[in-house]
Amino acid sequence: MTTPSHFTAQDSASYKWFILGNIMISTFMVVLDSTVVNTALPTIMGTLGASMNTAEWILTGYMLSMATVLATTGWLSNRFGYKNVFIASLAIFTFGSFMSGNSTSIGELIFWRIIEGVGGGLLMPVGMSIVTTVFPPEERSTALGFWAIATAASVSFGPMIGGYLVDNFNWNYIFYINIPIGIICILITIVLQKRYAHPRNLKLDIPGLITSATFLPVFLYGLSQVNSSTNAEGWSSPIVMACMWISAVSFILFVYFELNAEMPLIDLRIFKDWKFSIANFVILIFAIGMFGSTFLIPLYMQDNLGYSAFEAGLVFLPVGLVQAVCSPIAGKLTRYIDPRIIIITGLVMLAVSFFINSTFTLQTDRATIVSSLILRGTGMGILYTPLLSVSLERITPQQMAQASSLTNIIRQVGGSVGVAIFTFMLAVRREFHTQIYSEDINLSGETYRSITHRLAEFFSSVGSETSEGALSQAKSYIIQWINTESYIRSLNDDFFIGGVLTVLAIIPVFFLKRTKKKL
């Protein structure tokens, strides 16, 4: 049952495309905030005096809050209707963006990023549900392909816009740009979006909400504390151990509550659909790689290759453009080609791009970086739309809100886990490579003395006042070289891990049953 606002039955053909356009703009804005921070992160860390372990929560906090509230969208949509929830999500996101831009400390920024993520977390699945509701099944893959363009565009323009604003204004403007877009989308939704009547007697699953909002944030916080500068005990630290136990118990309780609740917050029984389960597992791996790689490459380019924030962001421009072209094409091809072929092709491209990134050095040129990212964009473009289509293929209209929420939860969880694990492994592998390099350099050996002597002669020739000063510069230079090479090697290890995970994700795709499509 619907109550139209400004559109009648005769307007239905154009109505669905107006709604899709508005949702694409809103989605672009939300996903943009998952990538726009990447190129601004070094500046934010310097301005607000934040360490890497703390600064990662600017990204992780945003994505975790999105994942947490995603679980409530099914209940909210059924109780208040898609239109009301969509407007509320836009309002929360826009206000959170304004306050993030006004933040003066790292703690304040992380807090408002969490609030911003609440709005974004509500908006994404509701928008997806609206698209699947207003488009008939035979047009759904095409519509989802166009909807995916918004995500692709954010991958391209997010780092570039963030870099431009940081270089020419300041980091606060990466959040301020959301304000006019958010206001416009709210007005369009109020005027154009139809209302849908929903039952009002649903109960909110409080135990499920509490446990779902506990286990992952606590786990990732504990993980971030393992290599913290304030933690000398590593995994045996009481804080880390407490976080791991709380997380494990919360997860077990969450599964128990959801399987036994009359009206579960997240209907885990949907995972009985083998296609839905496999497709979402691949989406999880996809998200880990996508967000992890987008997070690391700007750091590498700015910290090691000397690129400005805008220059580092500019290399991502072709990624989203390629993805935007490939997504709708892949959506159409799923009607004629076994989607497993398309999905595996995308995963192979994604994996190859990671392995290319795992060979980065101080001499890596821009063309190599861009070519790997274009390959990644192509893989993501042809991968994501068929995965969405397959995951929702056998989902009933009554399950659509829950299934959409689950898919987006998994995507955001993958992004959060990707940033956290890549950051954790970056610290672990950097320490490992630093130790190896330090052991290889024999401080009392003839080779070390010869190199420091030659470097001291060079520094003396270019301006060092004393021989002691030149020798000190030479030793500092060697230490700096060790730190730089260790950092790059740890980045390479991260990308290699991403490539291996992506290759492993190919295996379950073979178990997807082929669905015959009518030509």
Protein Blocks (a to p, Z undefined) as FASTA:
>chain_A
ZZdfkbcfklmmmmmmmmmmmmmmmmmmmmmmmmmmmmmmmmmmmmnopafklmmmmmmm
mmmmmmmmmmmmmmmmmmnojklmmmmmmmmmmmmmmmmmmpcbfklmmmmmmmmmmmmm
mmmmmmmmmmmmmpcfklmmmmmmmmmmmmmmmmmmmmmmmmmmmmmmcmklmmmmmmmm
mmmmmmmmmmmmccddddfkbccdfklmmmmmmmmmmmmmmmmmmmgcklmnlmmlmklm
mmmmmmmmmmmmmmmmmmmpfbdfbafklmmpmklmmmmmmmmmmmmmmmmmmmmmmmmm
mmmnopafklmmmmmmmmmmmmmmmmmmmmmmmmmgcfklmmmmmmmmmmmmmmmmmmgc
fklcfklmmmmmmmmmmmmmmmmmmmmmmmmmmpcfklmmmmmmmmmmmmmmmmmmmmmm
mmmmmmmmmmmmmmmmmmmpcfkbmklmmmmmmmmmmmmmnopabfklmmmmmmmmmmmm
mmmmmmmmmmmmmmmmmmmmmmmmmmmmmmpccddddZZ
